């Protein structure tokens, strides 16, 4: 399968390495085709990994992983152009967080809207599945935890897309729980914040 990844941070790199290790062709996209982080990742991820622009990755992927910082997500979609996503499955791993100085992170959206719903509105034809936003990047592929992996929550409006993403999660060692339509992202966004604050408090 061809996987397009938008974003060069820890989440995009971790999932990208996982896909490449399983034999998928992966293209990591960024604003600049010469982005050194993307090319460094591609050089270390094997022969199936390449780098390009956001548009390159969106056109390339049969499945697209959205792994941008929230503040840059809408612009990344615009640079790639929504048409490039077509009716593809989009794995939305973003979190709508802001990081004030010397304070815990905060949610930027809540109660009546969510990051997953906004992404679905920005990509009206794509089949968005909110997933992988409730776990740290180091556990995204092959989690090794006492008692086995916890469940991965996901949501989206398209059942076939959720089945595809569930199968991907299974290959990475994660059982899944489908919590319904994309509005379920209103629950998953704050769940991310919950574990981040706990981790900051406890190490």
C-alpha positions in Angstrom: 0.0 0.0 0.0 1.1 3.6 -0.6 1.1 5.8 2.4 1.3 9.6 2.4 2.3 11.3 5.6 1.8 15.0 6.2 4.1 16.2 9.0 7.8 15.6 10.0 7.4 15.5 13.7 7.7 12.5 16.1 4.2 11.1 15.2 4.8 11.2 11.5 8.2 9.8 11.7 7.2 7.0 14.1 4.2 5.9 12.0 6.2 6.3 8.8 8.9 3.9 10.1 6.2 1.5 11.1 4.6 1.5 7.7 8.0 1.2 5.9 9.1 -1.7 8.1 5.9 -3.6 7.1 6.7 -3.2 3.4 4.5 -0.3 2.5 5.8 2.6 0.3 5.8 5.8 2.3 6.2 9.4 1.3 6.6 12.0 4.0 5.5 15.5 3.0 6.4 18.9 4.3 6.1 22.5 3.3 9.4 22.5 1.5 10.5 19.6 -0.7 14.0 19.9 0.6 13.0 19.7 4.3 16.1 18.2 6.0 14.0 16.4 8.7 12.0 14.6 6.0 15.0 13.6 4.0 16.9 12.5 7.1 13.9 10.3 8.1 13.6 8.9 4.6 17.3 8.0 4.5 17.0 6.1 7.8 13.6 4.4 7.1 14.8 2.2 4.2 14.3 2.0 0.4 10.5 2.3 0.5 10.7 5.7 2.2 10.8 9.0 0.3 10.2 12.7 1.0 8.5 15.5 -0.9 6.0 18.3 -0.4 2.6 18.1 1.3 1.1 17.9 -2.2 3.5 15.1 -3.2 2.5 13.0 -0.2 -1.2 13.6 -0.6 -1.2 12.6 -4.2 1.0 9.6 -3.5 -0.9 8.0 -0.7 -3.7 5.6 -1.0 -4.0 6.2 2.8 -2.9 9.5 4.2 -1.7 10.2 7.7 -2.3 13.7 9.0 0.4 14.3 11.6 0.9 18.0 11.6 0.9 20.4 14.6 -2.6 21.7 15.0 -1.6 25.3 14.2 -0.3 24.2 10.8 -2.9 21.6 9.9 -5.3 23.7 7.8 -2.5 25.4 5.9 -0.9 22.0 5.2 -4.2 20.8 3.7 -4.5 24.0 1.6 -0.9 23.6 0.3 -1.6 20.0 -0.6 -5.1 21.0 -2.0 -8.2 19.2 -0.7 -8.7 17.7 -4.2 -5.5 15.7 -3.7 -7.1 13.8 -0.9 -10.1 12.7 -3.0 -12.1 10.0 -1.3 -9.0 8.5 0.4 -8.8 7.3 3.9 -7.2 10.0 6.1 -5.9 9.0 9.5 -6.1 12.1 11.6 -3.6 12.0 14.4 -3.7 15.7 15.2 -4.5 17.3 18.6 -5.9 20.8 19.0 -3.4 21.9 21.7 -1.7 25.1 22.5 1.3 25.3 24.8 1.4 28.4 26.9 4.8 29.2 28.5 5.4 27.7 32.0 2.0 26.1 32.0 0.3 22.8 31.1 -1.0 22.6 27.5 -4.6 23.6 26.7 -7.3 22.5 24.4 -8.1 25.0 21.6 -11.4 23.4 20.7 -14.0 21.7 22.8 -17.6 20.7 23.7 -19.4 21.6 20.4 -16.6 20.9 17.9 -13.3 19.0 17.6 -10.2 18.6 15.5 -11.6 15.6 13.7 -14.8 17.4 12.7 -12.8 20.4 11.4 -10.5 18.2 9.4 -13.6 16.5 7.9 -15.0 19.9 6.9 -11.7 20.9 5.3 -11.7 17.6 3.4 -15.3 17.1 2.6 -14.7 14.2 0.1 -12.1 12.4 2.1 -13.0 9.6 4.7 -11.5 11.0 7.9 -10.8 8.6 10.8 -9.6 10.1 14.1 -7.0 7.8 15.5 -3.6 7.7 17.2 -4.1 11.0 19.0 -4.4 9.4 22.4 -1.0 7.7 22.8 2.6 8.9 22.7 4.6 8.4 19.5 7.0 5.9 21.1 4.1 3.4 21.6 2.4 3.8 18.3 4.1 0.8 16.7 4.6 -2.5 18.5 3.7 -1.3 22.0 5.3 -3.3 24.8 3.3 -2.7 28.0 2.5 -4.8 31.1 -0.6 -6.8 30.4 -0.5 -6.1 26.6 -1.5 -3.0 24.6 -4.5 -0.9 25.7 -7.2 -0.3 23.1 -6.9 2.3 20.4 -10.0 4.5 20.2 -11.1 5.7 16.7 -14.1 7.4 15.1 -15.2 8.5 11.7 -18.3 8.7 9.5 -17.3 6.0 7.0 -17.5 2.4 8.2 -15.2 1.0 5.5 -12.6 3.6 6.3 -12.7 2.6 9.9 -12.2 -1.0 9.0 -9.2 -0.2 7.0 -7.7 1.9 9.8 -8.5 -0.9 12.3 -6.6 -3.4 10.2 -3.6 -1.0 10.1 -3.8 -0.6 13.9 -3.8 -4.4 14.3 -0.7 -4.8 12.2 1.0 -2.2 14.6 -0.1 -4.2 17.6 -3.2 -2.3 18.6 -6.8 -3.6 19.1 -9.3 -0.9 18.4 -12.6 0.4 19.7 -14.9 2.2 17.3 -16.8 5.0 19.2 -18.9 6.1 16.2 -19.0 9.1 13.9 -16.4 11.8 13.6 -18.1 13.8 16.4 -16.5 11.3 18.7 -13.4 13.3 18.3 -14.9 15.6 20.9 -14.1 12.9 23.4 -10.7 11.9 22.0 -9.2 15.4 21.9 -9.5 15.9 25.7 -8.4 12.3 26.3 -5.1 13.2 24.8 -4.8 16.2 27.1 -5.6 14.0 30.1 -2.6 11.7 29.6 -0.2 14.5 28.7 -1.0 16.3 32.0 -0.7 13.1 34.0 2.6 12.4 32.3 3.9 15.9 33.1 2.8 15.5 36.7 4.2 12.0 37.3 7.0 11.6 34.8 
